[in-house]
Structure formats: C-alpha cells, structure tokens
C-alpha cells in the first residue's frame, strides 16, 4: 500500500500478490518495489513536487536501485560514459543507431544496455 503525497494523500495504491511462488513472501521484498516503481512514475506523470519536510529516501540492502536509461542513439562510442549499467556493443560501427532498453526506461543498476552500431 502506498499513498501520495503523504501529508495530503490524493493517490492511493494497493497491490496484492495472490499465490506468490517465492520462498520470500514478504510485502516489502516482493510487492514493495512494485509499489515504489508505480508511485515514482505517478509522481513524474502528475508533476507532484517534493514537500519541504520530505525526507530523502535511503536505500537499504533489500532495495533495488533503478535509473532511467539515457538516449545513446546518434552518439559515438567514445562519448558514452556510464556508471550505473554495463554497456554491450553489437556491431563494428562507431555511431549508435539503436538501443535496448529504450531511452527513459528504468533499469536496475548493474544490468546491461545493448547498443547497436
């Protein structure tokens, strides 16, 4: 369960996992990240501003850090500097013509971005 904004909720989100197939069946480890991702998108979509008294989120060992994927299309290999993801090139060219995942998609830290040349 999550709500936005916390001091005057306008959005409430409830996600229920029916018959989970995991040994770890805690809401915070399975459903929590899903709620976080959905509400993060809602904040962006509805342009909800950060509150003055809002605390910054601190990641714990159970949280998965995700970052939006940059738009690499049209760039040269030498221009690409990335600290969050593993970059995999397919092709012998220098200029990026396509990529997976697409720009602005959220990707877990350390995962691969495939750049086609």
C-alpha positions as CSV (number, residue, x, y, z in Angstrom):
1,X,0.0,0.0,0.0
2,X,1.3,3.5,-0.8
3,X,-0.2,7.0,-0.9
4,X,0.8,10.3,-2.4
5,X,1.5,13.0,-1.2
6,X,1.9,11.8,2.4
7,X,0.8,15.0,4.1
8,X,-2.4,15.2,2.0
9,X,-3.0,11.9,0.1
10,X,-4.6,12.3,-3.3
11,X,-3.5,8.9,-4.8
12,X,-3.7,5.5,-3.0
13,X,-2.2,2.4,-4.5
14,X,-2.8,-1.1,-3.3
15,X,-1.2,-4.1,-4.9
16,X,-1.9,-7.7,-3.7
17,X,0.1,-10.7,-4.7
18,X,-2.1,-13.7,-4.9
19,X,-0.4,-17.1,-4.5
20,X,3.3,-16.0,-4.6
21,X,5.7,-18.6,-6.0
22,X,8.7,-17.5,-3.9
23,X,10.2,-18.6,-0.6
24,X,10.3,-14.9,0.4
25,X,6.7,-13.8,0.6
26,X,7.1,-10.5,2.5
27,X,5.3,-7.5,1.1
28,X,8.4,-5.3,1.5
29,X,10.5,-7.5,-0.7
30,X,8.1,-8.6,-3.4
31,X,5.3,-6.0,-3.7
32,X,7.1,-3.0,-2.1
33,X,9.4,-2.5,-5.2
34,X,6.4,-2.6,-7.5
35,X,4.5,0.0,-5.4
36,X,7.7,2.1,-5.4
37,X,8.1,1.9,-9.2
38,X,4.4,2.7,-9.9
39,X,4.3,5.7,-7.5
40,X,7.6,7.0,-8.8
41,X,6.0,7.1,-12.3
42,X,2.8,8.7,-10.9
43,X,4.9,11.5,-9.2
44,X,6.6,12.2,-12.5
45,X,3.3,12.0,-14.6
46,X,1.3,14.2,-12.2
47,X,4.3,16.5,-11.6
48,X,4.0,16.2,-7.8
49,X,6.6,18.5,-6.2
50,X,8.8,17.4,-3.3
51,X,7.4,18.6,0.0
52,X,9.5,20.9,2.2
53,X,9.5,18.5,5.1
54,X,10.0,15.4,3.0
55,X,12.9,13.0,3.9
56,X,15.3,11.8,1.3
57,X,15.0,8.1,0.6
58,X,17.9,6.0,1.7
59,X,18.5,2.6,0.1
60,X,18.9,-0.5,2.2
61,X,20.3,-3.8,1.3
62,X,16.9,-5.0,0.2
63,X,16.1,-2.1,-2.2
64,X,17.0,-2.3,-5.8
65,X,18.3,0.9,-7.3
66,X,16.9,1.8,-10.7
67,X,17.9,4.6,-13.1
68,X,16.4,5.9,-16.3
69,X,18.3,4.8,-19.4
70,X,20.0,7.6,-21.3
71,X,19.3,8.2,-25.0
72,X,22.5,6.9,-26.7
73,X,21.2,7.0,-30.3
74,X,23.3,9.2,-32.5
75,X,26.3,9.2,-30.1
76,X,29.7,7.8,-30.9
77,X,31.2,5.0,-28.7
78,X,33.8,7.4,-27.3
79,X,31.1,9.8,-26.0
80,X,29.4,7.1,-23.9
81,X,30.3,7.2,-20.2
82,X,28.0,5.3,-17.9
83,X,28.4,4.5,-14.2
84,X,25.2,2.6,-13.5
85,X,24.9,0.0,-16.2
86,X,27.0,-2.5,-18.2
87,X,27.3,-1.4,-21.8
88,X,27.3,-4.1,-24.5
89,X,28.0,-3.1,-28.1
90,X,26.7,-5.1,-31.1
91,X,28.2,-4.2,-34.4
92,X,31.6,-2.8,-35.6
93,X,30.5,0.8,-36.2
94,X,31.2,3.8,-34.1
95,X,27.8,5.5,-34.2
96,X,24.9,4.2,-32.1
97,X,21.8,3.5,-34.3
98,X,19.6,1.7,-31.8
99,X,19.5,0.6,-28.2
100,X,17.8,-1.7,-25.7
101,X,16.2,-0.8,-23.4
102,X,14.8,2.3,-24.9
103,X,15.6,5.8,-23.6
104,X,14.0,6.8,-20.3
105,X,13.0,3.2,-19.4
106,X,14.0,2.4,-15.8
107,X,16.7,-0.3,-15.4
108,X,18.2,-1.9,-12.4
109,X,21.7,-0.8,-11.5
110,X,24.4,-3.1,-13.0
111,X,22.1,-4.5,-15.7
112,X,23.1,-4.5,-19.4
113,X,22.3,-1.9,-22.0
114,X,22.7,-3.1,-25.6
115,X,23.9,-0.5,-28.1
116,X,23.7,-1.3,-31.8
117,X,26.2,0.3,-34.2
